[in-house]
Amino acid sequence: MITVIKKRFHQWAGPGRKRFFNDDFNWETYTRDKYGPQQVMLDRDYDLRVDERATFDPLTKRLNTGTLRLHPNFHTVYETIGRLAPASVYEIGCGGGDHMHNLSRLYPHMTIQGGDRSTSQIEFLRERNPDIAEFVQQQDITMPFSSHWRTAELVYSQAVIMHIKTAVSHLVALSNMFRLAQRYVVLMENYGCHPFVDDIKQLHQGGHLTWENVHFHEAHFDGRPYCLVVSREPCDLPVLQDYFALPHATKIRY
């Protein structure tokens, strides 16, 4: 009976699915099944790669995009990084590498690196953004921490942790992000998928974070809270007032 169940599960999930069967996607086929088609759809409505029209003004601390059509998520992440001005940035789940490419263009003085768990994603990045391929490593952020992983002053994710739902994998991922980050963790996620603030507080109280303190802030888009930022020391971003004011936080899915 057990053998039959295992066989049926293997047929349904595929050989690469076992470690993350409750996640939103099979990460081994994600590029083909989701990421590629999604890029095509996004490209119809938004500009996925910045050019000379996009500049960050250090005086106003605003990202000016001119006639570029940037997705609000991307705009907020790029502007937040400009405001915090870290010397180095690391992206969790860098996918095809467009964010790394854009950040390298906006902030050439910063060291921009990233990682992704999927071999097909990294292969796609090498085709789409060969200029940044050397700064990317294969990395499963839900695995125990590795001393081989790169660190940075600021570590961020954009629509990554929200999809990790197998057992406590997203908690492992969050703990690892804080271990990689020296000063800031930026989470541009669907805030209804996990109780991110509560999870981070519990990880900190349980000794699972290497930071002595955690300070919760919010980055804004169009004058409203839009992105969760956690800093090791207080920063000049607004203090988070209400988690449920963040996008989709009231549409609880956990």
Residue pairs with C-beta under 8 A, 6 or more apart in sequence:
9 18
9 21
13 21
13 26
14 26
14 28
14 29
16 26
16 27
16 28
16 29
17 26
17 28
19 166
20 26
20 27
20 142
20 164
20 166
20 169
21 166
22 165
22 166
22 167
23 163
23 164
23 165
23 166
23 169
24 162
24 163
24 165
25 33
25 34
25 163
26 33
27 117
27 118
28 118
28 119
28 120
29 120
30 118
30 120
30 121
31 118
31 120
31 121
31 123
31 124
32 120
35 95
35 96
35 121
35 124
36 124
39 48
39 96
42 48
42 71
45 69
46 69
46 70
46 71
46 74
47 68
47 69
47 70
48 98
49 98
49 101
49 102
50 65
50 68
50 70
50 78
50 102
50 105
50 106
51 68
51 105
53 65
53 66
53 67
53 68
54 63
54 64
54 65
54 66
54 68
54 70
54 78
54 102
54 105
54 106
55 63
55 64
55 106
56 62
56 63
56 64
56 78
56 79
56 82
56 106
56 107
57 63
57 64
58 82
58 85
61 79
61 82
61 83
62 79
63 75
63 78
63 79
63 82
63 106
65 75
70 78
72 221
72 222
72 226
73 158
73 159
73 188
73 227
74 99
74 102
74 158
75 221
76 188
76 219
76 220
76 221
76 226
76 227
77 99
77 156
77 158
77 186
77 188
77 227
78 102
78 103
78 106
79 219
80 186
80 219
80 227
80 229
80 237
81 89
81 103
81 107
81 110
81 154
81 156
81 186
82 106
82 107
83 219
83 236
83 237
84 154
84 183
84 184
84 229
84 235
84 237
86 110
86 152
86 153
86 154
86 183
86 184
87 110
87 111
87 153
88 110
88 111
88 112
88 113
88 151
88 152
88 153
88 154
89 103
89 107
89 110
89 111
89 112
89 113
89 152
89 153
89 154
89 155
89 156
90 113
90 114
90 115
90 150
90 151
90 152
90 154
90 155
90 156
90 180
90 181
91 99
91 100
91 112
91 113
91 114
91 115
91 155
91 156
91 157
91 158
92 114
92 115
92 139
92 141
92 155
92 156
92 157
92 160
92 161
92 173
92 177
93 115
93 116
93 117
93 141
93 157
93 158
93 160
94 100
94 114
94 115
94 116
94 121
94 125
94 136
95 116
95 121
95 124
95 125
96 121
96 124
96 125
96 128
96 129
97 114
97 125
97 128
97 129
97 132
97 133
97 136
98 128
98 129
99 114
99 158
100 112
100 113
100 114
100 129
100 132
100 135
100 136
101 129
101 131
101 132
103 110
103 112
104 110
104 112
104 131
104 132
111 152
112 132
112 135
113 135
113 136
113 137
113 150
113 152
114 132
114 135
114 136
114 137
115 136
115 137
115 138
115 139
115 141
115 149
115 150
116 122
116 125
116 136
116 138
116 139
117 138
117 139
117 140
117 141
117 142
119 138
122 136
122 138
125 132
125 133
125 136
126 133
137 148
137 149
137 150
139 146
139 149
141 160
141 172
141 173
141 176
141 177
142 164
142 166
142 169
142 170
142 172
142 173
142 176
143 172
144 172
145 175
145 176
145 179
149 176
149 180
150 180
151 180
151 181
151 182
152 180
152 181
152 182
153 181
153 182
153 183
153 184
154 181
154 183
154 184
154 185
154 186
155 177
155 178
155 180
155 181
155 184
155 185
155 186
156 184
156 185
156 186
156 187
156 188
157 177
157 186
157 187
157 188
157 189
158 188
158 189
159 188
159 189
159 190
160 173
160 189
161 170
161 173
161 174
161 187
161 189
161 193
161 194
161 196
162 189
162 190
162 193
162 194
163 193
164 170
164 173
165 193
170 194
170 199
171 199
171 203
171 208
174 196
174 199
174 200
174 203
175 203
175 208
175 209
177 185
178 185
178 200
178 203
178 209
178 210
178 211
178 214
178 230
179 209
179 210
181 232
182 232
183 231
183 232
183 233
184 229
184 230
184 231
184 232
184 235
185 229
185 230
185 231
186 219
186 227
186 228
186 229
186 230
187 196
187 227
187 228
187 229
187 230
188 227
188 228
189 196
189 228
190 247
190 248
190 253
191 228
191 243
191 246
191 247
191 248
191 249
192 248
192 249
192 250
192 251
192 252
192 253
192 254
193 248
193 253
193 254
194 254
195 243
195 254
196 228
196 243
197 216
197 228
197 240
197 243
200 209
200 214
200 216
200 230
201 214
203 209
204 211
204 214
211 232
212 232
213 232
213 233
214 230
214 231
214 232
215 230
215 231
215 232
215 233
215 234
215 235
215 239
216 228
216 229
216 230
216 239
216 240
217 228
217 229
217 230
217 231
217 235
217 237
217 238
217 239
217 240
218 225
218 226
218 227
218 228
218 229
218 237
218 238
218 239
218 240
218 241
218 245
218 246
219 225
219 226
219 227
219 228
219 229
219 237
220 226
220 238
221 227
224 245
225 238
225 240
225 241
225 242
225 245
225 246
226 246
226 247
227 246
228 240
228 243
228 246
229 235
229 237
231 237
243 249
244 250
